């Protein structure tokens, strides 16, 4: 099918405004990465100091939101919007955000740009995230249970580590991936939650090797976090981090994925229908919608805009009376009601 139609930015912004909106700040992206880690450390530190189950539960709830925030910031880096220096942008996206949650910047970028090109069409590698909706409430609650019980996490890691084992063999033989042969499926085992995304094989050796390198970075970061935990306060801090990664992070990632595209009326001729924007209060921003990820319709309209400037785009579209043409939900609870039916 044809690629989705892009919206010319000059319909809403003059050249100077557009340059200012799309120019990545040399400090804001760095601060957001630091913010995600500072809040994480503070939450875990307070919970560890209090030594109370309620404090541990609160840490798991809100650390999962910061872990999603790390994934969101990696997403910005995939668009080259986290820092103006490409090397620093990629370092932030690969090591300080993506690796912590088990994702790979380069593999993610490869398939995510295809998602933007063919949003909600058969060629969209993210289509399986929204295709099952609408669904029944019972089905959604089963997914929620799998996420919060750790089943989703362990299923994904099992698949990811199996792919890594496949890629490790040619790496040990000294083989190198062919240039230009990066698989668009290399990022899917750890960026998607559908059965297809978890179990589909990597398309080639390059994809398997990308997974191997991603697993290596993931394990290295977890080892560093464990070492710091044991050095400073024993096992508790690391176990709280890992518990959030295996439970609330998975749930928040699912809810965010549902809200972005499920039950939208996407069409290649109407760029305003490609995604959903969801209003987010403080609790949503602390959990399912960190770092302005709720402005997803604006992101699909103008994907070169850094996340921290998406509210400005939203306001500009409102002044142009375009909100009525967009899919905008009042909150995440309303989205979940929309995508489910009794049963």
Order of alpha helices (4+ residues) and beta strands (2+ residues): alpha-alpha-alpha-alpha-alpha-alpha-beta-alpha-alpha-alpha-alpha-alpha-alpha-beta-alpha-alpha-alpha-beta-alpha-beta
